[in-house]
Amino acid sequence: SQTDRARTEGEKSATRGITAGTYWKLSKGKLTLWVSISALPGYMLALPACVEPMTLAALATGTFLTSASAQTMNQMYELDRDGLMHRTMHRPLPSGVMNMEEARNFAVASGTVGLGILSLGCNPLTAAVSATTMVTYAAMYTPMKVLSPYNTHVGAISGALPTLLGFTAALGSGLAGSPWALHAAWLFSMQVLWQMPHFYALAWIHRADYLRGGYNMFPLTDTTGLATAAMSKPYLVALCAMPVAASAAGLASWMLPVGAAVPSYLWWRALRRFEENPNIANCRRFFLGSLSYLLATLALFTGYARVDREQEEDSASGKQIVPVEPAWRVSLVAQLSELCPHEKMRGDLFGLMRDGCPFDSGKGGAAA
């Protein structure tokens, strides 16, 4: 089996040399980097005051290491199947560059160190959420990939859990009762929905390879691509509606759906092209469009999410609802306003315009 081959050839690894690139591949470095990025928006939004560089570094580093551990365990479990697939047979284990013991040591070390960093550098709850992510990914999603096509649904939950890490790093156990709890739920739900069309596209592109490896996924029985496009469409509809729902619920300014309209349109257009002409090239564009959509949505939500809070007024009107925003964002907006053409226009008109910049999401907002 491929396991025996890895063990035999892995004995030569000391001669061949295991480099940093070997561990990057074992960690699925690009995917792990995306996991780390998805943990950051929650922290940048919910932090109670200014950014704590050590906490932010602990969050990013700990998330990266725990994801690297989970990805390594995934490859250890799928060693034989990876050896059958063209896109995975050159990974460190099936190629024999690294043996199972070396991979196991790396998984244990990176997981232990990562959880320790999250626990000490952030808080124990953040480490617990990360541990849950590792367990659901390595012990639930990975075995299910050959048992049920619903493995993608389980994987989507596991893949969305890192969005909660930033919130817990900032608020700890106070997240549940904080005004940012609904924002955490929104971000988690968005990433769950996003992963379905993302991985459906990936599975269809590599359909022959996944069949060769013995995996069980819905797109693998789709010979034309039309079923994959049809399965993806409801998720894109929901994702297009989510920014509007967030603003309507007071979770963000209305600039969120305005900004999200562009990446949503581009991803929807890629889906339409794949639907009208289902081939590998169009499906790959649809897949790549999912990546740009996610990055844009994370950035937009970080820029425009807010909470509304009642604030006492001196006038007889009583209380006023004001948006509360992260301190770093209030400071950044104040600095950038000097360069904003809308603010300059307001100055040129001697203050006749009450609100100079239409892109200021939190006029009158307070720092969190």
Salt bridges, closest charged atoms under 4 A:
GLU9 OE2 - ARG5 NE 3.20
GLU9 OE1 - ARG16 NH2 3.93
GLU78 OE2 - LYS145 NZ 2.98
ASP82 OD2 - ARG91 NH1 3.29
ASP209 OD1 - ARG212 NH1 2.41
GLU275 OE2 - LYS233 NZ 2.77
GLU275 OE1 - ARG272 NH1 2.49
GLU276 OE2 - ARG272 NH2 3.30
ASP308 OD1 - ARG306 NE 3.86
GLU310 OE1 - LYS319 NZ 3.48
GLU312 OE2 - LYS319 NZ 3.96
GLU325 OE1 - ARG329 NH2 2.67
GLU343 OE1 - ARG346 NH2 2.57
